[in-house]
Amino acid sequence: MKKQLLSMMFIFAFLAAAWAQEKVVTGTVVSADDNDPIPGVNIRVKGTNLGAVTDIDGKYTIRVDNNEQVLVFSFIGYNNTEITIGNQSVIDVRLQTNERQLSEVVVVGYGTQSRRDLTGSVGSVTGDDINRMPVASLDAAMQGRAAGVFVQSPSGTPGAGITMQIRGNTSLSASSEPLYVIDGIPMISEDLSGLFSGGQATNSLADINPADIESIEILKDASAAAIYGSRGANGVVLITTKRGKSGDAKIDINSFYGFQRVTNKIDMMDSRQFLELMDEAAMQDNRFLGRNYPERFVSNLWGFDLTDPDLELRNTRWFDEIFRDAPIQSHDVAVSGGNDKTTYYTSLAYFNQEGVQLGTGFERISARLNVDTKARDWLKVGTSINVSRTIQDRTINDNSLYGVVINSLAGDPLMPVFEADGSYADPFDYFGWWMLDNPVLIANEYHRFTRTTRGIANTYAEATINKKLKFRSSAGIDFTYLEDESYTPIISRESVNAQLNGQALSDPPKILRGLQKTT
């Protein structure tokens, strides 16, 4: 009895000590400029996951473990503040304005503004953020980097089209894609390919080298429509490329080489499991359809013994056959510089990404020249020229009965990839009836090539009337020459079933766009 009493006293003493360590801290957060409360300030206990947020009156309440902990107060536009708790139970905080952040210049549709004067909703992504991403296009690099911007890749094909929505879907039937403007000139951004490839669109933005991007501003609210009209109804993405700066010539060389791999493959049945499934299906037919199939009916019908150890040797892993370790590489060199009158930026870049799926890849070579000249004290002129050549290899995929991945999902593990004579195995000569063609044949022998030659150029003249008034006129052109080629081989099941001797298609459209703008 005494031992139990001592144990209870020890437990109560321990709980009381633990409770004594915890305390509640409250307070109010205000701006040091005008003493107004700041709602939405993040308060967290440094080094832990504990946190709180101020309410509409700037008040907060947070529970801490001990007096040695530090509270961190943070809010956009203000400097972070750290305070050691000590013996305080009420901590009021005055946040100081972050002058550097508010003085940051933001590009908007009609010029530039400092962030402190900005009234519209604008998201910003810096060129440094984009350059660190090993991706083919600048829109893919924006994924997860701007609040309210949803970026999704419907296909894993290199250089494939990207879906971008600003603050959700804006139409039930029409496109929800934003307007893209590069150096003040709206650019072609839609899928220009006329080939059917099972939902794998091309990406016009992949013609731009991401390393040439200085910054990206995303106009999210009604101000976009006010500037660009109905074209900006889904939002506007403003792309600013790098310009030269006065000084000695600066040479930047960037290069990377790596590999890509599918890290989460679906665990498919092996040959023995597949046969057991088919035998079980026959037993279920006995139960529900009144059949009288014997045990191991399907295995015996197909001539297999489940106890045969050699069955393990006849086991095709279709995902291992269509996926691979794929290299990706990028190399670019840029030279910039100038003097008080003229500045320049020029670059040459090469990008090559093989797809993790057989038969896919993307290659781009691009060059850029940006020049700005101060012709008079009151007159500035300049030009931007970008030339690129891209080649995209695609296969038929998900939205097609003859897609590579969908036929791998339906693959028969008892069927080999190749016959003994080296020809592709035909699924209709084997046991699975969901597979419409050999997925390795589809990946290697079907061809979907899209070759694009593109030139984007603009020129401008800017006259300074006085310190508060400038007149700017610009004109631009976006020229795209696109070649589509597709080939369906005669040995494919698609050709056999349609009684065709193969099929080849070619479609070379040309698109020319020009724009003149005055602000």
Buried (B, 14 or more C-beta within 10 A) or exposed (E): EEEEEEEEEEEEEEEEEEEEEEBEBEBBBBBEEEEEBBBEBBBBBEEEEBEBEBBEEBBBEBEBBEBEBBBBBBBEBBBEBEBEBEEBEEBEBBBEBBEEEBEEEBBBBEEEBEBEEBEBBBBBBEBEBBBEBBBBBBBBBBBEBBEBBBBEBBBBBBBBBBBBBBBEEBEEEEEBBBBBBBBBBBBBBBBBBBBEBBBBBBBBBBBBBBBBBBBBBBBBBEBBBEBBEEBBBBBBBBBBBBBBEEEEEEEEEEEEEEEBEBEEEEEBEBBBEBBBEBBEEBBEBBEEEEEEBEEBBBBBBEEBEEEEEEBEEBBBBBBEBBBBEBEBBBBBBBBBBBEEEBBBBBBBBBBBBBBBBBBBBBBBBBBBBBBBBBEEEEEBBBBBBBBBBBBBBBBBBBBBEBBBBBBBBBBBBBBBBEEEEEEBBBBEEBBBEEBBBBBBBBBBBBBBBBBBBBBBBBBBBBBBEEEEEBEBEBBBBBBBBBBBBBBBBEBBBBBEEEEEEEBEEEEEEEBEBEBEBEB
